[in-house]
Amino acid sequence: MGIPENCGNVPLNMALRMSLEKKKVALLTTCIIQEHKEIKYRFTKLVRVIEGTIDKHRSKLRLHQVTLEGWWTNLTLPESKIISLFKNHGLSEQFHSEFKTDLDLERLPSGKYTTNALVISQGVFADNILRYIGQLGLLGDKSPVRHPAKRRRLKTVIQELM
């Protein structure tokens, strides 16, 4: 089920699905057209409600667990694709946070844009080199392995491999 192209004729789209894990999933899609300075903008509001009757250990819950999630977007993709894109948003925030904290770039040194752009580009270069060294450390024979990992934080690479 995709998002309707013509929001004026189809204001609301709702689906109810049952999954094998005894969860009820309701998905509400609403198209909204707003006008600003004589330009029309089209937005889609997605709301997903999940009602769970069992927990992760497959024990029945006395009170059902209800999860409410919502997204506003101007994308014209199917609902499932929009939800999966927003799920990965937290991962990019994690990388952004690691980049700033591990390279000590929380506060940029100057009030000038060009100076800060130079500092960030040098930080990106250092980040790429350290990630490459981290990957070599993961794949090497003498790498310190505590648990299987796909990547290491920059701080860990600096502490253990440098």
Backbone hydrogen bonds, N-H to C=O, Kabsch-Sander energy under -0.5 kcal/mol:
donor,donor_aa,acceptor,acceptor_aa,energy
7,C,5,E,-1.0
9,N,6,N,-0.5
10,V,6,N,-1.3
13,N,29,T,-2.5
15,A,27,L,-2.3
17,R,25,V,-3.0
19,S,23,K,-2.1
22,K,19,S,-1.0
24,K,51,E,-2.5
25,V,17,R,-2.8
25,V,23,K,-0.5
26,A,24,K,-0.5
26,A,49,V,-2.9
27,L,15,A,-2.8
28,L,47,V,-3.3
29,T,13,N,-3.3
30,T,45,K,-2.6
31,C,11,P,-0.9
32,I,43,F,-3.0
34,Q,32,I,-0.5
34,Q,41,Y,-2.8
36,H,39,I,-2.6
39,I,36,H,-1.3
41,Y,34,Q,-3.7
43,F,32,I,-3.3
43,F,41,Y,-0.5
44,T,73,T,-3.4
45,K,30,T,-3.2
46,L,44,T,-0.6
46,L,71,W,-2.9
47,V,28,L,-2.6
48,R,69,E,-2.7
49,V,26,A,-2.7
50,I,67,T,-2.6
51,E,24,K,-3.0
52,G,50,I,-0.6
52,G,65,Q,-3.4
53,T,22,K,-1.2
55,D,59,S,-2.1
58,R,55,D,-1.9
61,L,53,T,-2.9
65,Q,52,G,-2.1
66,V,64,H,-0.5
67,T,50,I,-2.7
69,E,48,R,-2.6
71,W,46,L,-2.6
73,T,44,T,-2.2
79,E,1,M,-0.8
82,I,78,P,-2.1
83,I,79,E,-2.5
84,S,80,S,-2.0
85,L,81,K,-2.1
86,F,82,I,-2.1
87,K,83,I,-1.8
88,N,84,S,-1.3
89,H,86,F,-0.8
90,G,87,K,-0.7
92,S,88,N,-1.5
93,E,89,H,-1.9
94,Q,90,G,-1.9
95,F,91,L,-2.0
96,H,92,S,-2.3
97,S,93,E,-2.4
98,E,94,Q,-2.6
99,F,95,F,-2.5
100,K,96,H,-2.0
101,T,97,S,-2.7
102,D,98,E,-2.6
103,L,99,F,-1.2
104,D,101,T,-0.9
105,L,100,K,-3.2
108,L,106,E,-0.5
116,N,112,K,-2.1
117,A,113,Y,-2.4
118,L,114,T,-1.9
119,V,115,T,-2.2
120,I,116,N,-2.6
121,S,117,A,-2.3
122,Q,118,L,-2.1
123,G,119,V,-2.1
124,V,120,I,-2.5
125,F,121,S,-1.9
126,A,122,Q,-2.4
127,D,123,G,-2.6
128,N,124,V,-2.4
129,I,125,F,-2.1
130,L,126,A,-2.6
131,R,127,D,-2.4
132,Y,128,N,-2.1
133,I,129,I,-2.4
134,G,130,L,-2.4
135,Q,131,R,-2.3
136,L,132,Y,-2.2
137,G,133,I,-2.2
138,L,134,G,-1.6
139,L,135,Q,-1.7
140,G,136,L,-1.4
143,S,140,G,-0.8
145,V,143,S,-0.8
146,R,144,P,-0.6
146,R,147,H,-0.5
157,V,153,R,-2.1
158,I,154,L,-2.6
159,Q,155,K,-2.3
160,E,156,T,-2.8
161,L,157,V,-2.1
162,M,157,V,-0.9
162,M,158,I,-0.7
